[in-house]
Amino acid sequence: MTDSKERYPLPRAVIFDDTAALALGAGNSMASRLVVEAEKNPALRVYIPALSLAAAERERAGVAEHLGALPSVNVEGLDFAAAAAVGKRLRTAAHGDEEQPDGKDEADWSGAHVLHLALPTVEWPRGRPVLTRTPTRYRGTGIRTIRIVEHN
């Protein structure tokens, strides 16, 4: 009998957006499994963009401290390249009058930071998949998403 780990291998790296950070903070079993597996396997990396962590903290007090204390979770800050890319994405989205996927009238800073980290780079030629409750948020960007399974 083949178990689910063999049929559905874990990615080498996964980016948690703000919705995934909130799910992890609430004890979602799928998000928690990825973090636990990353603690056991140093080849698996879990990343949370700093702007996603900030957005999650805005929604639920204390989630940033909780997730930031997990040893296998890497909080990715905004360096020069990230800040420039996020700003450009927000500027072009504003000029394109794109409707925000969550229905809010504000710029999606968190989503722009996630997109910057998920796109292909020299280190990650295929990019990194994004764990999210809202895969439609990234429609048309070319990044891979993993929808969070909600049952615990």
Helices and strands as residue ranges (DSSP letters): H 4-7, E 13-16, H 18-25, H 29-40, E 45-49, H 50-59, H 63-68, E 73-76, H 80-95, H 109-118, E 130-132, G 135-138, E 145-147
